[in-house]
Amino acid sequence: MARLKKGVHSWEDVLAQRYQNDKPSSLPRYRRRKGNIRGPAPRGLDISQKPDQQPQSLLLTKLPPELRLLVWEIVLGGLRLHIIQRSKKRLGCVVCPQKDTCDICRGVLQQPVKNAETCSKNVNLISLLVACKQIYRESIHLLYSSNTFEFSNTWSLAYLRPTIPANQWTAIRKVDLKWAFPGHWLPSKDSVKSVYVWAGRQQWIETCKAILLLKDLEEFTLHLTGNWFGEPIEKVPVFLDPLRELHLRGWPQRKWRIYLPPQPYYKMEITRLNELMVKEGIFCEIYEAGQCIKG
């Protein structure tokens, strides 16, 4: 293999560097404090100890726990949450109106987002959680288990995973992921021997590993975006191999979904592609992009 000139980097190297440069910091690990050991308390809401009793709160003392959970779910659940990349290695959340397509749904919002007002409307989403420790303990899992997490930007899912506790990550039930494999055709005088090369494999594998940690996943939709995809259908399982072990709750009756780019070639091969997935032991269903229904 010929050496690259000094200062010249491969596309894979450029993507890897960009991936690391935009990656948010992982959640800090705090040591469990024992007894009366003095030391700085963790930043943010400290829920390491049992919440204090609040006899003045009729909501917490008179309403049965099962009814309180219903209240928390009404407030926090049933939403479609767009996870977006913000400036300075941060992530943000935008609640989708669902009735009318928003800028993120239409793909017109540029990321990383520099305008803080984009996420400012979602303050009410977490106001309940920070009201007190007891409410936080009772309701935090509902934020993850009762909503659909939508990742419209490549890498956002892998970025989110290390920023939240593992038990909250595994509580996620519904994921909608859009992914664009950056790639190019190698120049060749013989068009029959032309080779398509796709980059970003390492980032794709890291994303798939994060998805496989979602052991209670009930819905997963993968949208392959862009018009780059030109491989024969026999090569499609190669791209999907890192997700071979992905099984939704209720499988094999319930399968996850893939929507391919709107290309005539794949439109004619949907049936054969689904047969190939069964043969390869990948429990998914393949559709063309035009069949996509926003959930």
MOTA-V509145 format. One record per residue. RES is the residue in one small letter. PSI is psi in whole degrees, -180 to 180 (999 if undefined). BURIAL is + if it has 16 or more other C-alpha atoms within 10 Angstrom, else -. D_FIRST is the distance of its C-alpha to the first C-alpha in whole Angstrom. Layout:
res	psi	burial	d_first
RES	PSI	BURIAL	D_FIRST
RES	PSI	BURIAL	D_FIRST
This chain:
res	psi	burial	d_first
m	130	-	0
a	143	-	4
r	146	-	6
l	145	-	9
k	155	-	12
k	130	-	15
g	-4	-	17
v	128	-	15
h	152	-	14
s	163	-	13
w	-38	-	16
e	-41	+	15
d	-42	-	16
v	-44	-	19
l	-42	+	20
a	-42	+	20
q	-42	-	22
r	-39	-	24
y	-44	+	25
q	-36	-	26
n	-33	-	28
d	-1	+	30
k	127	+	31
p	160	+	34
s	145	-	36
s	160	-	36
l	128	-	40
p	146	-	41
r	120	-	43
y	137	-	46
r	140	-	48
r	125	-	51
r	135	-	54
k	145	-	57
g	-135	-	61
n	29	-	62
i	127	-	59
r	149	-	58
g	167	-	55
p	134	-	54
a	153	-	54
p	147	-	51
r	152	-	50
g	-157	-	51
l	116	-	54
d	109	-	54
i	23	-	55
s	-19	-	55
q	162	-	59
k	134	-	61
p	147	-	62
d	149	-	66
q	143	-	69
q	77	-	70
p	-22	-	73
q	-13	-	74
s	108	-	71
l	-32	-	73
l	-41	-	69
l	-18	-	68
t	-30	-	71
k	-34	-	73
l	128	-	70
p	150	-	69
p	-41	-	65
e	-33	-	65
l	-35	-	66
r	-40	+	64
l	-37	+	61
l	-39	-	62
v	-46	-	63
w	-39	+	59
e	-36	+	57
i	-39	-	59
v	-42	+	58
l	-20	+	55
g	175	+	54
g	21	-	53
l	159	+	51
r	113	+	47
l	115	+	45
h	119	+	42
i	118	+	40
i	159	+	39
q	133	+	36
r	174	+	38
s	164	-	38
k	41	-	37
k	41	-	35
r	158	+	38
l	154	+	39
g	170	+	42
c	133	+	44
v	126	+	46
v	122	+	49
c	135	+	48
p	-22	-	52
q	-44	-	51
k	-42	-	54
d	135	-	52
t	136	-	48
c	178	-	47
d	-34	-	45
i	-42	+	42
c	-38	+	43
r	-5	-	42
g	23	-	39
v	-6	-	40
l	119	-	40
q	134	-	37
q	145	-	36
p	144	+	36
v	127	+	40
k	-18	-	41
n	113	-	45
a	-23	-	46
e	-20	-	49
t	-36	-	47
c	-6	+	47
s	-24	-	51
k	-8	-	52
n	12	-	51
v	-38	-	53
n	-22	-	56
l	-36	-	53
i	-2	-	53
s	-36	-	57
l	-42	+	58
l	-34	+	55
v	9	-	56
a	-45	-	60
c	167	-	61
k	-41	+	59
q	-44	+	61
i	-39	+	60
y	-48	+	56
r	-39	-	56
e	-26	-	58
s	-16	+	56
i	-38	+	52
h	-26	+	51
l	-29	+	52
l	-33	+	50
y	-38	+	47
s	-18	+	49
s	7	+	51
n	162	+	48
t	125	+	45
f	119	+	42
e	125	+	40
f	99	+	37
s	-9	+	36
n	132	+	33
t	136	+	30
w	-15	+	30
s	-37	+	33
l	-46	+	34
a	-32	+	31
y	-38	+	33
l	-38	+	36
r	-52	+	36
p	0	+	36
t	-4	+	39
i	154	-	42
p	150	-	43
a	-39	-	42
n	-27	-	45
q	-35	+	45
w	-45	+	42
t	-11	+	43
a	-13	+	46
i	134	+	44
r	-29	+	45
k	129	+	44
v	136	+	40
d	116	+	39
l	128	+	36
k	133	+	34
w	133	+	30
a	114	+	28
f	116	+	24
p	134	+	22
g	180	-	20
h	162	-	19
w	133	-	18
l	135	-	15
p	137	-	17
s	140	-	17
k	-26	-	20
d	108	-	21
s	-27	-	23
v	-31	-	23
k	9	-	19
s	143	-	19
v	131	-	17
y	131	-	18
v	126	-	16
w	140	+	18
a	175	+	18
g	19	+	20
r	-40	-	20
q	-40	-	21
q	-36	+	24
w	-43	+	25
i	-41	+	25
e	-39	-	27
t	-43	+	29
c	-38	+	30
k	-40	+	31
a	-38	+	33
i	-40	+	35
l	-17	+	35
l	-13	-	37
l	81	+	40
k	-22	+	42
d	25	+	45
l	131	+	43
e	-31	+	45
e	133	+	43
f	125	+	40
t	128	+	39
l	121	+	35
h	115	+	35
l	111	+	31
t	163	+	32
g	167	-	30
n	18	-	30
w	-30	+	26
f	114	+	26
g	13	-	26
e	151	-	25
p	156	-	27
i	-24	-	29
e	-20	-	28
k	-12	-	25
v	-43	-	27
p	-24	+	28
v	-42	-	24
f	-33	-	25
l	-4	+	28
d	-39	-	27
p	-15	+	27
l	16	+	31
r	-35	+	32
e	9	-	34
l	117	+	36
h	123	+	40
l	162	+	42
r	127	-	46
g	8	-	48
w	157	-	45
p	-1	-	45
q	-35	-	47
r	126	-	46
k	154	+	42
w	165	+	40
r	149	+	39
i	134	+	36
y	119	+	36
l	160	+	34
p	151	+	33
p	78	+	36
q	138	-	35
p	-37	-	37
y	-47	-	34
y	-29	+	34
k	-36	+	38
m	-13	-	39
e	13	+	37
i	-46	+	38
t	-46	-	40
r	-33	-	37
l	-43	+	35
n	-37	+	38
e	-37	-	38
l	-37	+	35
m	-41	+	35
v	-44	-	38
k	-38	-	36
e	-6	-	33
g	29	-	36
i	115	+	35
f	74	+	38
c	164	+	38
e	136	+	39
i	135	+	38
y	162	+	39
e	157	+	39
a	-33	+	39
g	-18	-	42
q	-3	-	44
c	128	-	43
i	122	-	46
k	126	-	46
g	999	-	47
